[in-house]
Every structure is written in structure tokens, then in C-alpha cells.
Amino acid sequence: GMSNLSIVRITITFFTMIKSSAPIWVLLSGFIFGLFPITPTLIMVGVLITTGEVLTSFGEVEFDVVGFLLCAGAAVCGGGRWAFI
């Protein structure tokens, strides 16, 4: 679905960087649905992963908004799915 469409629009390396944000979405889904307790340690882990994602994505030369949104949407859906498994 969205992952395949995003690969057409963005580079594979950028795709890999964005899709590696799935642990962030697993944490957020777990917090929202009450699957994980909200602890300072988990919040710090989420902040560190998010900071790393932003820093690696910041310098992308061939940035495509549609491709980014498709890939991010796929990562959000995948993270939500993994939170319930």
C-alpha cells in the first residue's frame, strides 16, 4: 500500500530512515490505548529516537512531501499494528 507508493517517490535510503520511526509509533499507540504505562524512561527513549529521526531526515536533498507523507503514514499504521501484537 502506502510503503510501495512512497518508494516510487522517495529514495530507498530516505524510506529506510522514515520507516525506522516505527518504535516511536508503537510507543505512542501503547500510551494512547493504555497498553504501556507512561514512565519517564519510555518518554526519554521516545524523545531520543525522535531526535535521531529528525537529524537524519533533515539533510535529505531529494525531499518529496507526498512520498514522505505516504511513508510516514505507513510507519504510523505499522506502529499501531505492532502495539496490539
mmCIF file of the C-alpha atoms, coordinates in Angstrom:
data_MODEL
# 
_entry.id   MODEL 
# 
loop_
_atom_site.group_PDB 
_atom_site.id 
_atom_site.type_symbol 
_atom_site.label_atom_id 
_atom_site.label_alt_id 
_atom_site.label_comp_id 
_atom_site.label_asym_id 
_atom_site.label_entity_id 
_atom_site.label_seq_id 
_atom_site.pdbx_PDB_ins_code 
_atom_site.Cartn_x 
_atom_site.Cartn_y 
_atom_site.Cartn_z 
_atom_site.occupancy 
_atom_site.B_iso_or_equiv 
_atom_site.pdbx_formal_charge 
_atom_site.auth_seq_id 
_atom_site.auth_comp_id 
_atom_site.auth_asym_id 
_atom_site.auth_atom_id 
_atom_site.pdbx_PDB_model_num 
ATOM 1  C CA . GLY A 1 1  ? 0.000  0.000  0.000  1.00 0.00 ? 1  GLY A CA 1 
ATOM 2  C CA . MET A 1 2  ? 1.465  3.254  1.193  1.00 0.00 ? 2  MET A CA 1 
ATOM 3  C CA . SER A 1 3  ? 5.004  1.886  1.546  1.00 0.00 ? 3  SER A CA 1 
ATOM 4  C CA . ASN A 1 4  ? 5.114  0.745  -2.072 1.00 0.00 ? 4  ASN A CA 1 
ATOM 5  C CA . LEU A 1 5  ? 3.757  4.070  -3.328 1.00 0.00 ? 5  LEU A CA 1 
ATOM 6  C CA . SER A 1 6  ? 6.270  6.016  -1.262 1.00 0.00 ? 6  SER A CA 1 
ATOM 7  C CA . ILE A 1 7  ? 9.227  4.080  -2.691 1.00 0.00 ? 7  ILE A CA 1 
ATOM 8  C CA . VAL A 1 8  ? 8.284  5.378  -6.139 1.00 0.00 ? 8  VAL A CA 1 
ATOM 9  C CA . ARG A 1 9  ? 8.588  8.982  -4.931 1.00 0.00 ? 9  ARG A CA 1 
ATOM 10 C CA . ILE A 1 10 ? 11.499 8.958  -2.445 1.00 0.00 ? 10 ILE A CA 1 
ATOM 11 C CA . THR A 1 11 ? 14.928 7.337  -2.273 1.00 0.00 ? 11 THR A CA 1 
ATOM 12 C CA . ILE A 1 12 ? 15.385 3.950  -0.631 1.00 0.00 ? 12 ILE A CA 1 
ATOM 13 C CA . THR A 1 13 ? 17.725 5.416  1.984  1.00 0.00 ? 13 THR A CA 1 
ATOM 14 C CA . PHE A 1 14 ? 15.181 8.080  2.965  1.00 0.00 ? 14 PHE A CA 1 
ATOM 15 C CA . PHE A 1 15 ? 12.450 5.420  3.006  1.00 0.00 ? 15 PHE A CA 1 
ATOM 16 C CA . THR A 1 16 ? 14.541 3.335  5.412  1.00 0.00 ? 16 THR A CA 1 
ATOM 17 C CA . MET A 1 17 ? 15.142 6.310  7.696  1.00 0.00 ? 17 MET A CA 1 
ATOM 18 C CA . ILE A 1 18 ? 11.439 7.176  7.893  1.00 0.00 ? 18 ILE A CA 1 
ATOM 19 C CA . LYS A 1 19 ? 10.259 3.589  8.315  1.00 0.00 ? 19 LYS A CA 1 
ATOM 20 C CA . SER A 1 20 ? 12.681 3.141  11.210 1.00 0.00 ? 20 SER A CA 1 
ATOM 21 C CA . SER A 1 21 ? 10.448 5.514  13.194 1.00 0.00 ? 21 SER A CA 1 
ATOM 22 C CA . ALA A 1 22 ? 8.049  2.601  13.846 1.00 0.00 ? 22 ALA A CA 1 
ATOM 23 C CA . PRO A 1 23 ? 9.168  2.190  17.503 1.00 0.00 ? 23 PRO A CA 1 
ATOM 24 C CA . ILE A 1 24 ? 8.007  5.755  18.157 1.00 0.00 ? 24 ILE A CA 1 
ATOM 25 C CA . TRP A 1 25 ? 4.548  4.918  16.839 1.00 0.00 ? 25 TRP A CA 1 
ATOM 26 C CA . VAL A 1 26 ? 4.454  1.677  18.842 1.00 0.00 ? 26 VAL A CA 1 
ATOM 27 C CA . LEU A 1 27 ? 5.156  3.705  22.000 1.00 0.00 ? 27 LEU A CA 1 
ATOM 28 C CA . LEU A 1 28 ? 2.552  6.357  21.180 1.00 0.00 ? 28 LEU A CA 1 
ATOM 29 C CA . SER A 1 29 ? -0.081 3.745  20.317 1.00 0.00 ? 29 SER A CA 1 
ATOM 30 C CA . GLY A 1 30 ? 0.677  1.904  23.542 1.00 0.00 ? 30 GLY A CA 1 
ATOM 31 C CA . PHE A 1 31 ? 0.338  5.120  25.543 1.00 0.00 ? 31 PHE A CA 1 
ATOM 32 C CA . ILE A 1 32 ? -2.894 6.154  23.811 1.00 0.00 ? 32 ILE A CA 1 
ATOM 33 C CA . PHE A 1 33 ? -4.600 2.775  24.211 1.00 0.00 ? 33 PHE A CA 1 
ATOM 34 C CA . GLY A 1 34 ? -3.275 2.159  27.721 1.00 0.00 ? 34 GLY A CA 1 
ATOM 35 C CA . LEU A 1 35 ? -1.133 -0.834 26.776 1.00 0.00 ? 35 LEU A CA 1 
ATOM 36 C CA . PHE A 1 36 ? 2.055  0.594  28.317 1.00 0.00 ? 36 PHE A CA 1 
ATOM 37 C CA . PRO A 1 37 ? 2.443  2.650  31.474 1.00 0.00 ? 37 PRO A CA 1 
ATOM 38 C CA . ILE A 1 38 ? 3.811  6.115  30.812 1.00 0.00 ? 38 ILE A CA 1 
ATOM 39 C CA . THR A 1 39 ? 7.184  6.269  32.524 1.00 0.00 ? 39 THR A CA 1 
ATOM 40 C CA . PRO A 1 40 ? 9.952  8.868  32.312 1.00 0.00 ? 40 PRO A CA 1 
ATOM 41 C CA . THR A 1 41 ? 12.277 6.213  30.886 1.00 0.00 ? 41 THR A CA 1 
ATOM 42 C CA . LEU A 1 42 ? 9.944  5.400  27.986 1.00 0.00 ? 42 LEU A CA 1 
ATOM 43 C CA . ILE A 1 43 ? 9.367  9.089  27.311 1.00 0.00 ? 43 ILE A CA 1 
ATOM 44 C CA . MET A 1 44 ? 13.133 9.671  27.182 1.00 0.00 ? 44 MET A CA 1 
ATOM 45 C CA . VAL A 1 45 ? 13.569 6.731  24.790 1.00 0.00 ? 45 VAL A CA 1 
ATOM 46 C CA . GLY A 1 46 ? 10.861 8.164  22.530 1.00 0.00 ? 46 GLY A CA 1 
ATOM 47 C CA . VAL A 1 47 ? 12.462 11.616 22.584 1.00 0.00 ? 47 VAL A CA 1 
ATOM 48 C CA . LEU A 1 48 ? 15.891 10.193 21.730 1.00 0.00 ? 48 LEU A CA 1 
ATOM 49 C CA . ILE A 1 49 ? 14.534 8.141  18.814 1.00 0.00 ? 49 ILE A CA 1 
ATOM 50 C CA . THR A 1 50 ? 12.553 11.127 17.526 1.00 0.00 ? 50 THR A CA 1 
ATOM 51 C CA . THR A 1 51 ? 15.606 13.390 17.746 1.00 0.00 ? 51 THR A CA 1 
ATOM 52 C CA . GLY A 1 52 ? 17.674 10.889 15.790 1.00 0.00 ? 52 GLY A CA 1 
ATOM 53 C CA . GLU A 1 53 ? 14.956 10.606 13.134 1.00 0.00 ? 53 GLU A CA 1 
ATOM 54 C CA . VAL A 1 54 ? 14.731 14.365 12.726 1.00 0.00 ? 54 VAL A CA 1 
ATOM 55 C CA . LEU A 1 55 ? 18.509 14.744 12.483 1.00 0.00 ? 55 LEU A CA 1 
ATOM 56 C CA . THR A 1 56 ? 18.868 12.017 9.851  1.00 0.00 ? 56 THR A CA 1 
ATOM 57 C CA . SER A 1 57 ? 15.919 13.268 7.790  1.00 0.00 ? 57 SER A CA 1 
ATOM 58 C CA . PHE A 1 58 ? 16.890 16.929 7.966  1.00 0.00 ? 58 PHE A CA 1 
ATOM 59 C CA . GLY A 1 59 ? 19.554 16.801 5.264  1.00 0.00 ? 59 GLY A CA 1 
ATOM 60 C CA . GLU A 1 60 ? 17.558 14.910 2.612  1.00 0.00 ? 60 GLU A CA 1 
ATOM 61 C CA . VAL A 1 61 ? 18.342 16.565 -0.731 1.00 0.00 ? 61 VAL A CA 1 
ATOM 62 C CA . GLU A 1 62 ? 15.567 14.978 -2.812 1.00 0.00 ? 62 GLU A CA 1 
ATOM 63 C CA . PHE A 1 63 ? 12.723 15.659 -0.352 1.00 0.00 ? 63 PHE A CA 1 
ATOM 64 C CA . ASP A 1 64 ? 9.244  14.871 -1.706 1.00 0.00 ? 64 ASP A CA 1 
ATOM 65 C CA . VAL A 1 65 ? 6.306  15.807 0.550  1.00 0.00 ? 65 VAL A CA 1 
ATOM 66 C CA . VAL A 1 66 ? 3.886  13.243 -0.882 1.00 0.00 ? 66 VAL A CA 1 
ATOM 67 C CA . GLY A 1 67 ? 6.439  10.429 -0.635 1.00 0.00 ? 67 GLY A CA 1 
ATOM 68 C CA . PHE A 1 68 ? 7.310  11.455 2.916  1.00 0.00 ? 68 PHE A CA 1 
ATOM 69 C CA . LEU A 1 69 ? 3.645  11.525 3.973  1.00 0.00 ? 69 LEU A CA 1 
ATOM 70 C CA . LEU A 1 70 ? 2.981  8.133  2.393  1.00 0.00 ? 70 LEU A CA 1 
ATOM 71 C CA . CYS A 1 71 ? 5.992  6.608  4.131  1.00 0.00 ? 71 CYS A CA 1 
ATOM 72 C CA . ALA A 1 72 ? 5.157  8.266  7.464  1.00 0.00 ? 72 ALA A CA 1 
ATOM 73 C CA . GLY A 1 73 ? 1.558  7.057  7.178  1.00 0.00 ? 73 GLY A CA 1 
ATOM 74 C CA . ALA A 1 74 ? 2.796  3.512  6.593  1.00 0.00 ? 74 ALA A CA 1 
ATOM 75 C CA . ALA A 1 75 ? 5.071  3.797  9.639  1.00 0.00 ? 75 ALA A CA 1 
ATOM 76 C CA . VAL A 1 76 ? 2.169  5.031  11.798 1.00 0.00 ? 76 VAL A CA 1 
ATOM 77 C CA . CYS A 1 77 ? -0.084 2.170  10.651 1.00 0.00 ? 77 CYS A CA 1 
ATOM 78 C CA . GLY A 1 78 ? 2.698  -0.369 11.208 1.00 0.00 ? 78 GLY A CA 1 
ATOM 79 C CA . GLY A 1 79 ? 3.452  1.008  14.673 1.00 0.00 ? 79 GLY A CA 1 
ATOM 80 C CA . GLY A 1 80 ? -0.215 0.818  15.647 1.00 0.00 ? 80 GLY A CA 1 
ATOM 81 C CA . ARG A 1 81 ? -0.391 -2.752 14.397 1.00 0.00 ? 81 ARG A CA 1 
ATOM 82 C CA . TRP A 1 82 ? 2.720  -3.811 16.341 1.00 0.00 ? 82 TRP A CA 1 
ATOM 83 C CA . ALA A 1 83 ? 1.374  -2.261 19.544 1.00 0.00 ? 83 ALA A CA 1 
ATOM 84 C CA . PHE A 1 84 ? -1.500 -4.755 19.516 1.00 0.00 ? 84 PHE A CA 1 
ATOM 85 C CA . ILE A 1 85 ? 0.541  -7.847 18.671 1.00 0.00 ? 85 ILE A CA 1 
# 
